[in-house]
Amino acid sequence: MAEDSSSSQSFLRRHWEGYKEFWGERFSFLDNYSRFIKRDKPLPSWSDSDVEEFIASDPLHGPTVFPFFFPVQIYLICLLFI
C-alpha cells in the first residue's frame, strides 16, 4: 500500500512538473514584468483624497476613473451599515 501511494505521488508530481513546464514556456514573456509584479516593497495604497486629486488633475483619465470610484465608495458605506 505504501508503494501505491509513493508511486501515485510520483505520478502526480511528474504530471504537475510537465504542466508547469508546458505553461511556463508559453508565459515566459511574463518574466519581463517580474520587476513590477514581484516587488520587494508593495506600492502604498491610495486614499480617497489621492483618488479625488487624480480625478481632478488628469483631464483625460480622471473622468474615466470617477464612474468606477464612486460605486465602490457607496458599496463600502453600505457595508458599514450591515
Secondary structure, 3 states (H helix, E strand, C coil): CHHHHHHHHHHHHHHHHHHHHHHHHHCHHHHHHHHHHCCCCCCCCCCHHHHHHHHHHCCCCHHHHHHHHHHHHHHHHHHHCC
